[in-house]
Structure formats: structure tokens, C-alpha cells
Amino acid sequence: GEFSAEPASLTCEACPVGRFQPSAESSSCIQCDPGSGPSPGGLGCLPCPTGQFSRDGICETCSNGTEPTENAQSCKQCTFGKAGALGLCDTCPAGKGPSMQRTGCESCPFGLY
């Protein structure tokens, strides 16, 4: 999407990151809702891709050891028995458990499983 802040302007500007404009002859852009970001071309908003979150219309990847909340508005630590990177948490295989930071799976110590 594009907009023109000046009346009768001969040029249009691209909407800033996190904003869109689906209509012609507009003087401003609309911010995407939390949990979403602009669609290609800036004509609307789409939910953030898997592993990403958005508070202000800009989708960002969750840090290692975390994944997006259900509404993709923030990130939460990988749940019990899971570890991950780039916003994706997976269950650790048998004989392994998540590291303290939940960024990877480690072998279980002797006597534990």
C-alpha cells in the first residue's frame, strides 16, 4: 500500500513497516493488529508466520527457547519436555530432556530418563 500525506501531491510513499493501505487516494496508513503484519504489497494484514510474534504490526522471530503465545502477541518459554530455536519448540526424543534455557535437548544424566 501507498499513501500521500500532501494534498494534490504527484508522488505516493510506501507505507511504513507494520502498516498498510488498501485504498487509493489515501492520506495515511493503517497499523496492523498485534499478532499480524502487512501482507505482500501492503494491501492488508496477515497473521504472523509460524515462530513469529507481533506487538505493533511488525512480525519478529521469537528468541531461542521460546515460541509464540496462542495470539502471537508475545513469546513464552518452550513448555515442559520441549526445546527449540527460531520460535519453534519440539518435544525432546526419548532419553533426552531440554537444557535449562530450553534451546536444545541434552542426554539425561545416569539414573534418570
CYANA upper distance limits for C-alpha pairs under 8 A (distance plus 0.5 A):
  1 GLY  CA     14 ALA  CA      6.67
  1 GLY  CA     15 CYS  CA      6.44
  1 GLY  CA     20 PHE  CA      5.90
  1 GLY  CA     21 GLN  CA      5.03
  1 GLY  CA     22 PRO  CA      6.44
  1 GLY  CA     23 SER  CA      8.29
  1 GLY  CA     29 CYS  CA      8.42
  1 GLY  CA     41 GLY  CA      6.48
  1 GLY  CA     42 GLY  CA      4.76
  1 GLY  CA     43 LEU  CA      5.55
  2 GLU  CA     12 CYS  CA      6.44
  2 GLU  CA     13 GLU  CA      5.82
  2 GLU  CA     14 ALA  CA      4.94
  2 GLU  CA     15 CYS  CA      5.83
  2 GLU  CA     20 PHE  CA      8.12
  2 GLU  CA     21 GLN  CA      6.63
  2 GLU  CA     24 ALA  CA      8.38
  2 GLU  CA     26 SER  CA      8.21
  2 GLU  CA     29 CYS  CA      8.12
  2 GLU  CA     42 GLY  CA      8.23
  3 PHE  CA     12 CYS  CA      5.83
  3 PHE  CA     13 GLU  CA      5.96
  3 PHE  CA     14 ALA  CA      7.07
  3 PHE  CA     15 CYS  CA      7.11
  3 PHE  CA     21 GLN  CA      7.64
  3 PHE  CA     24 ALA  CA      8.22
  3 PHE  CA     25 GLU  CA      7.36
  3 PHE  CA     26 SER  CA      5.65
  3 PHE  CA     27 SER  CA      5.76
  3 PHE  CA     28 SER  CA      6.16
  3 PHE  CA     29 CYS  CA      7.19
  4 SER  CA      9 SER  CA      7.14
  4 SER  CA     11 THR  CA      7.35
  4 SER  CA     12 CYS  CA      5.34
  4 SER  CA     13 GLU  CA      6.59
  4 SER  CA     25 GLU  CA      7.86
  4 SER  CA     26 SER  CA      6.86
  4 SER  CA     27 SER  CA      5.40
  4 SER  CA     28 SER  CA      7.47
  5 ALA  CA      9 SER  CA      8.45
  5 ALA  CA     27 SER  CA      5.28
  5 ALA  CA     28 SER  CA      6.96
  6 GLU  CA     27 SER  CA      7.77
  7 PRO  CA     27 SER  CA      8.47
 15 CYS  CA     19 ARG  CA      6.36
 15 CYS  CA     20 PHE  CA      6.37
 15 CYS  CA     21 GLN  CA      7.60
 15 CYS  CA     29 CYS  CA      6.50
 15 CYS  CA     42 GLY  CA      7.78
 16 PRO  CA     20 PHE  CA      8.31
 16 PRO  CA     29 CYS  CA      8.38
 17 VAL  CA     38 PRO  CA      8.29
 17 VAL  CA     57 GLY  CA      8.30
 17 VAL  CA     58 ILE  CA      7.20
 18 GLY  CA     31 GLN  CA      6.49
 18 GLY  CA     32 CYS  CA      6.50
 18 GLY  CA     37 GLY  CA      6.23
 18 GLY  CA     38 PRO  CA      6.38
 18 GLY  CA     56 ASP  CA      7.27
 18 GLY  CA     57 GLY  CA      4.70
 18 GLY  CA     58 ILE  CA      5.17
 19 ARG  CA     29 CYS  CA      6.31
 19 ARG  CA     30 ILE  CA      5.70
 19 ARG  CA     31 GLN  CA      4.71
 19 ARG  CA     32 CYS  CA      6.13
 19 ARG  CA     37 GLY  CA      8.15
 19 ARG  CA     38 PRO  CA      6.73
 19 ARG  CA     42 GLY  CA      7.78
 19 ARG  CA     57 GLY  CA      7.17
 20 PHE  CA     29 CYS  CA      5.83
 20 PHE  CA     30 ILE  CA      5.74
 20 PHE  CA     31 GLN  CA      6.92
 20 PHE  CA     32 CYS  CA      7.59
 20 PHE  CA     38 PRO  CA      6.56
 20 PHE  CA     42 GLY  CA      5.24
 20 PHE  CA     43 LEU  CA      6.11
 20 PHE  CA     44 GLY  CA      6.20
 20 PHE  CA     45 CYS  CA      7.76
 21 GLN  CA     26 SER  CA      7.98
 21 GLN  CA     28 SER  CA      8.01
 21 GLN  CA     29 CYS  CA      5.56
 21 GLN  CA     30 ILE  CA      6.57
 21 GLN  CA     42 GLY  CA      6.85
 21 GLN  CA     43 LEU  CA      5.89
 21 GLN  CA     44 GLY  CA      7.30
 22 PRO  CA     42 GLY  CA      7.80
 22 PRO  CA     43 LEU  CA      4.80
 22 PRO  CA     44 GLY  CA      6.70
 23 SER  CA     43 LEU  CA      8.41
 31 GLN  CA     56 ASP  CA      7.95
 31 GLN  CA     57 GLY  CA      6.68
 32 CYS  CA     36 SER  CA      6.61
 32 CYS  CA     37 GLY  CA      6.20
 32 CYS  CA     38 PRO  CA      7.03
 32 CYS  CA     44 GLY  CA      8.37
 32 CYS  CA     45 CYS  CA      6.38
 32 CYS  CA     56 ASP  CA      7.45
 32 CYS  CA     57 GLY  CA      4.96
 32 CYS  CA     58 ILE  CA      8.49
 33 ASP  CA     37 GLY  CA      7.99
 33 ASP  CA     45 CYS  CA      8.42
 33 ASP  CA     55 ARG  CA      8.22
 33 ASP  CA     56 ASP  CA      7.22
 33 ASP  CA     57 GLY  CA      6.22
 34 PRO  CA     53 PHE  CA      8.49
 34 PRO  CA     54 SER  CA      5.69
 34 PRO  CA     55 ARG  CA      5.02
 34 PRO  CA     56 ASP  CA      5.92
 34 PRO  CA     57 GLY  CA      6.15
 34 PRO  CA     72 ALA  CA      8.04
 34 PRO  CA     73 GLN  CA      6.05
 35 GLY  CA     47 PRO  CA      6.51
 35 GLY  CA     48 CYS  CA      6.43
 35 GLY  CA     53 PHE  CA      6.09
 35 GLY  CA     54 SER  CA      5.08
 35 GLY  CA     55 ARG  CA      6.86
 35 GLY  CA     57 GLY  CA      7.57
 35 GLY  CA     59 CYS  CA      7.93
 35 GLY  CA     71 ASN  CA      6.55
 35 GLY  CA     72 ALA  CA      5.03
 35 GLY  CA     73 GLN  CA      5.18
 36 SER  CA     45 CYS  CA      6.64
 36 SER  CA     46 LEU  CA      5.85
 36 SER  CA     47 PRO  CA      4.64
 36 SER  CA     48 CYS  CA      5.25
 36 SER  CA     53 PHE  CA      7.99
 36 SER  CA     54 SER  CA      6.49
 36 SER  CA     57 GLY  CA      6.11
 36 SER  CA     58 ILE  CA      7.74
 36 SER  CA     59 CYS  CA      7.08
 36 SER  CA     72 ALA  CA      8.25
 37 GLY  CA     45 CYS  CA      5.75
 37 GLY  CA     46 LEU  CA      6.12
 37 GLY  CA     47 PRO  CA      6.91
 37 GLY  CA     48 CYS  CA      6.48
 37 GLY  CA     54 SER  CA      7.70
 37 GLY  CA     57 GLY  CA      5.14
 37 GLY  CA     58 ILE  CA      5.82
 37 GLY  CA     59 CYS  CA      6.14
 38 PRO  CA     42 GLY  CA      5.86
 38 PRO  CA     43 LEU  CA      7.80
 38 PRO  CA     44 GLY  CA      6.24
 38 PRO  CA     45 CYS  CA      4.76
 38 PRO  CA     46 LEU  CA      6.62
 38 PRO  CA     57 GLY  CA      7.59
 38 PRO  CA     58 ILE  CA      8.27
 39 SER  CA     43 LEU  CA      6.84
 39 SER  CA     44 GLY  CA      5.96
 39 SER  CA     45 CYS  CA      5.49
 39 SER  CA     46 LEU  CA      6.07
 48 CYS  CA     52 GLN  CA      6.25
 48 CYS  CA     53 PHE  CA      6.54
 48 CYS  CA     54 SER  CA      7.52
 48 CYS  CA     59 CYS  CA      6.18
 48 CYS  CA     72 ALA  CA      7.57
 49 PRO  CA     59 CYS  CA      8.32
 50 THR  CA     87 GLY  CA      8.07
 50 THR  CA     88 LEU  CA      8.14
 51 GLY  CA     61 THR  CA      6.37
 51 GLY  CA     62 CYS  CA      6.71
 51 GLY  CA     67 GLU  CA      6.45
 51 GLY  CA     68 PRO  CA      6.51
 51 GLY  CA     86 LEU  CA      6.87
 51 GLY  CA     87 GLY  CA      4.41
 51 GLY  CA     88 LEU  CA      5.84
 52 GLN  CA     59 CYS  CA      6.42
 52 GLN  CA     60 GLU  CA      5.65
 52 GLN  CA     61 THR  CA      4.73
 52 GLN  CA     62 CYS  CA      6.10
 52 GLN  CA     67 GLU  CA      8.12
 52 GLN  CA     68 PRO  CA      6.62
 52 GLN  CA     72 ALA  CA      7.36
 52 GLN  CA     87 GLY  CA      6.76
 53 PHE  CA     59 CYS  CA      5.80
 53 PHE  CA     60 GLU  CA      5.98
 53 PHE  CA     61 THR  CA      6.97
 53 PHE  CA     62 CYS  CA      7.25
 53 PHE  CA     68 PRO  CA      6.29
 53 PHE  CA     69 THR  CA      8.43
 53 PHE  CA     72 ALA  CA      5.03
 53 PHE  CA     73 GLN  CA      5.72
 53 PHE  CA     74 SER  CA      6.07
 53 PHE  CA     75 CYS  CA      7.37
 54 SER  CA     58 ILE  CA      5.91
 54 SER  CA     59 CYS  CA      5.10
 54 SER  CA     60 GLU  CA      6.75
 54 SER  CA     72 ALA  CA      6.88
 54 SER  CA     73 GLN  CA      5.57
 54 SER  CA     74 SER  CA      7.21
 55 ARG  CA     59 CYS  CA      8.44
 55 ARG  CA     73 GLN  CA      5.76
 55 ARG  CA     74 SER  CA      7.41
 61 THR  CA     86 LEU  CA      6.57
 61 THR  CA     87 GLY  CA      6.42
 62 CYS  CA     66 THR  CA      6.51
 62 CYS  CA     67 GLU  CA      6.33
 62 CYS  CA     68 PRO  CA      7.08
 62 CYS  CA     75 CYS  CA      6.48
 62 CYS  CA     86 LEU  CA      6.43
 62 CYS  CA     87 GLY  CA      4.95
 63 SER  CA     67 GLU  CA      8.16
 63 SER  CA     85 ALA  CA      7.38
 63 SER  CA     86 LEU  CA      6.47
 63 SER  CA     87 GLY  CA      6.62
 64 ASN  CA     84 GLY  CA      6.62
 64 ASN  CA     85 ALA  CA      4.60
 64 ASN  CA     86 LEU  CA      5.97
 64 ASN  CA     87 GLY  CA      6.85
 64 ASN  CA    102 ARG  CA      8.21
 64 ASN  CA    103 THR  CA      6.01
 65 GLY  CA     77 GLN  CA      6.42
 65 GLY  CA     78 CYS  CA      6.22
 65 GLY  CA     83 ALA  CA      6.33
 65 GLY  CA     84 GLY  CA      5.58
 65 GLY  CA     85 ALA  CA      6.22
 65 GLY  CA     87 GLY  CA      7.82
 65 GLY  CA     89 CYS  CA      7.68
 65 GLY  CA    101 GLN  CA      6.50
 65 GLY  CA    102 ARG  CA      5.05
 65 GLY  CA    103 THR  CA      4.80
 65 GLY  CA    104 GLY  CA      8.18
 66 THR  CA     75 CYS  CA      6.45
 66 THR  CA     76 LYS  CA      5.71
 66 THR  CA     77 GLN  CA      4.71
 66 THR  CA     78 CYS  CA      5.46
 66 THR  CA     83 ALA  CA      8.49
 66 THR  CA     84 GLY  CA      7.45
 66 THR  CA     85 ALA  CA      7.74
 66 THR  CA     86 LEU  CA      8.44
 66 THR  CA     87 GLY  CA      6.10
 66 THR  CA     88 LEU  CA      7.75
 66 THR  CA     89 CYS  CA      7.49
 66 THR  CA    102 ARG  CA      8.16
 67 GLU  CA     75 CYS  CA      5.73
 67 GLU  CA     76 LYS  CA      6.04
 67 GLU  CA     77 GLN  CA      6.90
 67 GLU  CA     78 CYS  CA      6.61
 67 GLU  CA     86 LEU  CA      8.44
 67 GLU  CA     87 GLY  CA      4.81
 67 GLU  CA     88 LEU  CA      6.13
 67 GLU  CA     89 CYS  CA      6.81
 68 PRO  CA     72 ALA  CA      5.53
 68 PRO  CA     73 GLN  CA      7.67
 68 PRO  CA     74 SER  CA      6.28
 68 PRO  CA     75 CYS  CA      4.72
 68 PRO  CA     76 LYS  CA      6.63
 68 PRO  CA     87 GLY  CA      7.07
 69 THR  CA     73 GLN  CA      7.05
 69 THR  CA     74 SER  CA      6.30
 69 THR  CA     75 CYS  CA      5.93
 69 THR  CA     76 LYS  CA      6.56
 77 GLN  CA    102 ARG  CA      8.02
 78 CYS  CA     82 LYS  CA      6.24
 78 CYS  CA     83 ALA  CA      6.31
 78 CYS  CA     84 GLY  CA      7.61
 78 CYS  CA     89 CYS  CA      6.27
 78 CYS  CA    102 ARG  CA      6.90
 79 THR  CA     83 ALA  CA      8.31
 81 GLY  CA     91 THR  CA      6.31
 81 GLY  CA     92 CYS  CA      6.57
 81 GLY  CA     97 GLY  CA      6.52
 81 GLY  CA     98 PRO  CA      6.49
 82 LYS  CA     89 CYS  CA      6.35
 82 LYS  CA     90 ASP  CA      5.65
 82 LYS  CA     91 THR  CA      4.75
 82 LYS  CA     92 CYS  CA      5.99
 82 LYS  CA     97 GLY  CA      7.96
 82 LYS  CA     98 PRO  CA      6.40
 82 LYS  CA    102 ARG  CA      7.40
 82 LYS  CA    105 CYS  CA      8.35
 83 ALA  CA     89 CYS  CA      5.59
 83 ALA  CA     90 ASP  CA      6.15
 83 ALA  CA     91 THR  CA      7.12
 83 ALA  CA     92 CYS  CA      7.19
 83 ALA  CA     98 PRO  CA      5.83
 83 ALA  CA     99 SER  CA      7.88
 83 ALA  CA    102 ARG  CA      4.95
 83 ALA  CA    103 THR  CA      5.67
 83 ALA  CA    104 GLY  CA      5.60
 83 ALA  CA    105 CYS  CA      6.74
 84 GLY  CA     88 LEU  CA      5.91
 84 GLY  CA     89 CYS  CA      4.67
 84 GLY  CA     90 ASP  CA      6.50
 84 GLY  CA    102 ARG  CA      6.93
 84 GLY  CA    103 THR  CA      5.41
 84 GLY  CA    104 GLY  CA      6.29
 85 ALA  CA     89 CYS  CA      7.28
 85 ALA  CA    103 THR  CA      6.42
 85 ALA  CA    104 GLY  CA      8.22
 92 CYS  CA     96 LYS  CA      6.39
 92 CYS  CA     97 GLY  CA      6.18
 92 CYS  CA     98 PRO  CA      7.09
 92 CYS  CA    105 CYS  CA      6.27
 93 PRO  CA     97 GLY  CA      8.06
 93 PRO  CA    105 CYS  CA      8.45
 94 ALA  CA    113 TYR  CA      8.18
 95 GLY  CA    107 SER  CA      6.55
 95 GLY  CA    108 CYS  CA      6.25
 95 GLY  CA    113 TYR  CA      5.95
 96 LYS  CA    105 CYS  CA      6.33
 96 LYS  CA    106 GLU  CA      5.66
 96 LYS  CA    107 SER  CA      4.85
 96 LYS  CA    108 CYS  CA      5.57
 96 LYS  CA    113 TYR  CA      7.75
 97 GLY  CA    105 CYS  CA      5.68
 97 GLY  CA    106 GLU  CA      5.93
 97 GLY  CA    107 SER  CA      6.97
 97 GLY  CA    108 CYS  CA      6.67
 98 PRO  CA    102 ARG  CA      5.57
 98 PRO  CA    103 THR  CA      7.69
 98 PRO  CA    104 GLY  CA      6.26
 98 PRO  CA    105 CYS  CA      4.88
 98 PRO  CA    106 GLU  CA      6.54
 99 SER  CA    103 THR  CA      6.81
 99 SER  CA    104 GLY  CA      6.21
 99 SER  CA    105 CYS  CA      6.24
 99 SER  CA    106 GLU  CA      6.55
108 CYS  CA    112 LEU  CA      6.40
108 CYS  CA    113 TYR  CA      6.27
109 PRO  CA    113 TYR  CA      8.18
